[in-house]
């Protein structure tokens, strides 16, 4: 159904995709993974025709038109959720709008074009995702808008469906509905390409995983866990080859040094022609060795850039005693006259490690703001311990970085620049990154830096609101390691199932205003 052969894309002299090749067949789901900036979205744009300036080939079976969900929904769509779901088909949208305007002659064309059948499919998917189709699209949360886009593309029932970070903003219900929909699409013989940082999703639905790294790729049968195993084996293989090449280089250097020294001494010490010829021959052999040495050095340089160091976090230790952070007693909060939180009871202490889950729009961010004293409760009582050292990292890290240059934001942490650089480096924020303007760093890099600063400021408790949204796999893994290393506790709002499994000791669900511990 889809053939990609030797695909090459460069921005100026910088290669983004360098020789990418793979095929995709009906009934197969391929996941594309890799760090931010590795070319995942560029690959998707090549597949959809948004990028045409590339080398190599992309071949689609005749009559196959890809259907695509991009990373973001349009913020300015003026219409209902149903109209947005239909908007992925331009002709049906034209006919639907005509009917809405009273053009009754469009009914027959709409019926014959499959419009009513499409609406039925949209309603069926929307019920699974928990979407109200009569709502205005612009009034919906980003999570609900995301669901509408997924519903619209799934209802197209295209032979080839492309999803770029489909789980961004989704709650557990949306994630489950999407996985079920992909399973159904595969059974119906549809082909699917998914770009995602969600490791659980990739493991659950992918038949193959393509991992992009520094412009090139490797492909494995199976999900993200299989790709990790491949990288681990590749890591050890490259390390062994690098060690072997280093030994060869050292041996050649020593042999070449001895030959050159002997040849020079013989040429200077004797006038005997045979001895001089031998010395010249030895010197010539040393030059041959030098060419071999350069080849080995080039091979070593080829190996070294591909060796990924494992995460090694080593921060200044400090003790965190168990004490109260916040207590909520029958706390309630209304927004726009509607109850969001109802009679909530919750006690949080500095050593607790809590994950908070719940549907989109359930009020998780409101709960965090009420708990930390940023919003007053409308009923009940809330006590927040202002003596506890609590760091609150909001969605998008709004207002966290006060200074333009990234490194300058750490000068109040009580450490010298070299120490700060060392700790940021442990979180894979290297020398050239830390001196850049904050806005040039990815969200994942800024989130890592924020948690490093919380550790350096010896915080006792962290409140993190959706920290994994838009993070690539590498950033999520570093975030996990940072949270595991953190001496205190935290309350994290997240739908990343693997993150929750690894770091949380308690899990709460907020739904319909009520809080329940799992």
N, C-alpha and C positions, 0 to 999 in steps of 0.2 A: 504493500500500500504506500509506503514511504521509503525512499532511498536517499541517504545523504552520503555523498562521496567527496572526500578530501576537501572539506569546507574550510576556507581560510578568509578571515576578516581581520583587517588591521585599521587602527586609527593612527594615521601618519605612519611613523616607523615602528609603532608598538603593535605587535600581534596580539589579538584578542582570542581568536580561534585559529588554531594552526594544525590543519590536517584532520578535521573531525569526520569520522565515517561511521554510520550505523544504518540499520534497516529496521522497519517496524511493520508488523503484520496485523491483520484483523484479529480481534480477541486478545490483544497483548497490551499491557501497560508498561511503559518505560518511564522511570524516574530519572530526573537530571539533578544532580547534587553538586555541591562545591562551595567554596568560600565566596563572599561578596566580591564582585569584580572579576570573577573567573570567566564570565561570558555566558551565563545561563540565559539571561534575558535577551542578549544579542542573538543567541541561537534561536530562541523563540521568534524573534522578529524576522529572522531569515526564513523560518518555516512559514510565517504568515504573509510574507512578501513585503513587510514594512522596510526591510533592508534588502536591497538588490545589488549593492556594490560589494560583491564577494567573489572569490575564486572557488572553483570546484563546482559541484552540482547538487541540486535538490530535485528529485523526481517524485511526483505524485501520480498515483493511478488516475486514469481518466475519470472525470466527473466527481472526483473527491475535492470538496471544498472544506478546508479546516475551519472549525469553530473554536474561538479562543476567548478565555477569560483572562484579562490582564490584571496586573497587580492592584490597580485602584479603580474604583467606580467613579464615574463623572459626578462631581459635587453639584453641578448645576442642572441636572436632569429635571425637566419640568413635566411631571406626569405621575401617574400611579405606579405602584409596584408591578401590576400586570402589564402596563404599557412599557415599563423598562424591560421586563422579561421578554416581551414580544419584539423589542427594538433590535435584537440580534438578527432579525430577518427583515430587511428593508422593505420588501414587497408586501409582506403581511402587515407591517406597520402602516404602510400607506393605505391599504384597504381597511384596516381596523380604524384608523383615524377618520377615514371617509364615512364609515358606518356611524361612528360617534358624532359626526357632523350632520347626520341625517341623510346621507347618500345611500338610500335603500338599494339602489341598483348594484352596489358593491357586494351585497350579501352572497350572491351566487358565486362570484369570483373568489370571495373569501372562503366559502365552503369548499369549492373545487381546489383551491390552493392548500387546503388542509388547515385553515385557520382555526376552526372550531375544535378539531382534533388536537391541534397544538395547545389551545387553551386548556383542554382536559389534561394533557400531560403536565402543563405548567401547574395546574391546581394539585395534581397528584404529588409532584415533587415538592411543591410549596407546603403541603400538609406534613410531609416527612421532615422538612427543614424548620417548620414552625414559623412560616411567613404569612402575614396578612396582606393579601394582594390588593385590597382596597385602599391601603394606606398611601399617602403621598410619599414618593420616593425621597424627596428632600427632607422630610421630617423623620426619616428612619435613622437609627444608629448605623455606624459604619459596618458593624457585624451583620445587621439585617440587610443593608445594601449589598454586602458581599454575598449573602445567601440568595438574593434576588438574581444577581448575575450568574451564579452557579445554576440556579433553577432554569434561567433563560437558555443557557448554552446546553445543559443536559436535555431540555425539552426539544431542542433542534434535532436530536438523535442523529447527529452527523457521523459519518464513517470515521472521521478523525477529529478528536477533541484535544485541545491544548489548554493547559491550566498553569498559569504563572502564579506561584505562591497562593494556592486556593484557600488555605486555612487561615490566612491573615484575618484577625478579628473574630474568628468563629468560636462559638461556645461548643461544649461537648456534644450537644444535640446536633449542631451543624456538622461537626467533624464526623460523627457516626453516620449521619444521613449521606454525607459525601462518599464515605467509604462504601456504603451499601450501593449507592448509585454507580460507582465505578465498577463494582462487582457485577451489577446488572448489565452495564455497557459491555463489559468483556464477554459475558455470556451471550450477548446479542451480536457478537462479532465486530464490535467497534474497537478502533485503535485509540490509545490514550497516551499523551505525553504530559508528565506532571513535573514542573519545577517546584521543589519544596525543600524547606529546612526541617520539616517535621519528620524525625527519624522513625517514629511509630507508624505514621502514614505510609512511608516508603516501604517499611518492612511488611505492612499489612496488604498492600495492593500491587506492588511492583513485581513484574516478572523478570525485569532486568533493571539494573541501575547503571547509569552513565555518570562517571565522576569526572568533572572538569577541573583541571589543575594546571595553572600557568600556560594556558592556551591549548594544551593537549588533553587527552582523555584516556581513561581505561573503562572497560565495561565488564560487568559480572552478572551472572545469572542469579537473581534473587534481589534482596533489598539492601538497606543501608548497612545492616550488621555484616552482611557478606562483603560489602565494599570496604568496611573497616578492617575486616580480616585480611583482605587483599592488600590494603595499604600497610598493615602491620608486617606482613611477609615481605612486601616490597621495601619497607624501611630497613628491615634487618639485612635483606639482600644487598641493598645499596651501601649500608654501613660496612658489610664484609668486603664488597668490591673496593670501597674507598680505602679500607685498611690494607688490602692487598696491593693496590696501586701505590699507596704511600710507602710501603716496604720496598716495592720495586724501584721507586724513585730514589729512595735513600741508598739502596744498593748500587744503582747505576751512578749516582752522584759520587759515591766513594770510589767505585772502580774507575770512573772517568778521571777523578782527581789523581789517583795513583798513576794512571797511564800518562797523563799529561806531565806530571812531575818527573816520571822516569824518562820519558822521551826528551824533555827539555834538558835534563841533566846529561844524558848520553850525547846529545848534539853539542853541548858545550864542552864536554870532557874529552872527546876523541876526534881524531881526524880520519880514522879508519872508515873507508867508504861503505863497507858492509854494515858496520855498526851504525853509521849515520842513516843508511837505508832502513835498517831495522827500527831505529828511533822514529824516522819519518812515518813508517808503517804503523807503529804503535800510536803516534799522534793522530794519524788519519783515522785509526780505529776509534780513538776517543771522540773524534768529531761525529762518527757514525752513531756512537753511543749518545752523544748530545742530541742528535735528531730523534732517537728513540725516547730519550728523556722528555723532550718537548711533546711528543705524542702522548706519553703517559700523563704528563701534566695537564694536557688538554682533556684527556679522558677523565682525570680526577675532577677537573673543573666542571665537566659535564655531569658528573655524579653528584657533587657536593650541593649544588643548588636545589636538588630534588629531595634531599634528606630533611624530613620534617622532625624537629625536636619535639619530644613529648612535653606536655605541660608540667613544669616544675615550679610550684608556688612556694615561696619562702618569705613570709612576712613577719615583722616583729611581733612576738607573742605577747598576749596580755590576758588576764583572767577576767571573766565576767561572772559576777555573782548572780544567783537567782533572786530577782525582785520584780515587783509589779511594774508593768508598762501601762496597762489600761484595764478598766473594768466597765462593762456596759450592763446596766440593770433595767430590763424592760424598756429598752431604748427604742424610740420610734422616730421616724422622719418622713415628712411629706414633701413632695416636689410638685409644683403646679397644682396643688390641691389633691394630688393622688398619693396614697400611702406607698412608700418605697421600702421602708424598714418598719416592722411591726413587732414590738415587745421582744427585742433581741437581748439575750443574755450571753455575755462572753467575757472571759478573763484571760488576759495575755500577760505572760511573764518573759523576762529577758532571755531565758534559755529555750523558749518554745520555738519550734520550727513548723510553721503552719502554712498549708496551701489553701487558698480560697477559690472555689470554682462556682459557676452558676451561669445561667443563660445570659445572652446579650441583653442589656437593659435591665437586669435584675437589681442593680443598685450596688454593685461591688465597690465601685469608686466612692459612692456616697457613704458606704459603711466605713471605708478607710478614713474619709474626711471627718465623719462623726467621731470615730474612735480616737483620732489624733487631735481633736479639738478645733479643727478647721471649720466645721459646721456644728452648730448647736442642735441637740435633739429637740424634737417637738413634744416628746413625752418621755418619761422615764429619766434615768440619771446616767451620766458618763463621767468617769474620773480618768484623767490622763496624767501620768506621772511626769511632770516637767523636769524633774531631777534626773530621770533616766536619759541616757544619751541615745536618742532615736534619730535615725536618718530616714527621711521619706523621699523616695525616688518616684516621681509622678510619671504618668504616660508621656513619652516624648521628652522627658527630662527638662520640661519647661522651667527656665530660670535657674537651672543648677549651675551652669557655667557662666560666671560673671565676667571673665576676662577673655579677650579675643584669642590669644595664643593658648593652646591646650595646656602646656606645661605650667604657665603662669597661674593656673587655677589651683596648683598644689603648694604654693608657697606658704600657705597658712596651716599646713599639716604638721609643722614642727620638724621637718627633715630637710637636709641639704639637697641640692639639685642632683648630685650624683646618686644619692640614696633613692630619691624619688624616681629617677630614671631606671634604676635597678628594679624597683618594685613594679613599675609600669611595664618594663621589659618582661617580667615574669608573666604578665597578663597579655603578652604578645603585642605590646605597644612599643615598637622599637624607635631608635634614635630619630629617624627622619619624621616619624609620625608625630612625636610629642611636641615638636616645634612648629607644627602647622596651625593655622587658624582652626578653631573648634568646628566651624561649619563645614570644613573640608573632610572631616572624619565621618565614617559611617556611624549609624545609630548603634550598632554592635560595639564599635570601638569606644564610643562615648559612654555606653552603659558599663563596659568593663572598667574604664577610667573612674566612673562614679563610685563603683563598689570598692576599687582600690583606695580611693580617697576616704571612704567610710571606714575602711580597716585602719588606714594610717591615722585617722582622727580618733581611733579607739572607740568606735560606736559600739553600743551594747545590743542594739536591736535595729533591724532594717524593715521598712515597709516598702514593698516593691509592687507597683501597679503595672501589670502586663509587660514585664521586662523583656520577654522573648519575641514580641511582635517585630517583624522585619529582620530578625537576627538570622544570619546564616548558621550552618551547622557548627563551624569552628567557634563562632562567638557563643552559641548555646553551650557548647562543651566547656569553654573557658568559664562562662558564667556558673555552670554547675560546679566546677572545681573551686571557684571563688567562694561560693556559698558553702561548700563542704569545708573549706578552710576557715571560714569566718568564725571567730571565737564565740560570738553571741548567737542570738536567735533572729528569726525573721517571720514576717507574714507576707507571702507572695501570692498575688493574683495571677493565675496562669491556667492555660488549657493545654500546655505541653505535658503530655502524659508521662513521657520518660523523665523529664525534669522533676516532676512531682514525685515519681517513684523513687528517684535517687536522693532527693534532698529533704523531703517533707516527712515529719513524724506524725502529724495530724492533718486531716483533710476535712474541710467544711464545705457544704453546699449552701448557697444563698439562692432561694427561689420563692417567688410569690411573697416576698417580704419576710420570709422565715429562714432562720439559720439552723442547719442540721449538721451534726458531726457524723462522719461516716465511720 
